[in-house]
Amino acid sequence: MDGGAGNNPGAAGTVTFSVDGGTSAASATVDAGGVAIFRTALLAVGDHVIKAQYNADGGGQPSVSSDLKLAVR
């Protein structure tokens, strides 16, 4: 899942990813292209919901994504 400030080049901060409504599964720093990436091989087979929360640094607007539904088969 890519997350960030709407893929906004020049954005700064981190993105916190959560899985199935739980606490944070991972955090990633937004790169120069405005993207933060979450990769995992630890999801069990079944349906999952992933959400990204952008934590802006210095003047940016924090935001939360809509749910991304993911089926692991």
Protein Blocks (a to p, Z undefined) as FASTA:
>chain_A
ZZdehhighiacdddddeehiacfbdcdddfkopacdddfkbccdddddddddddeehia
cddddddddddZZ
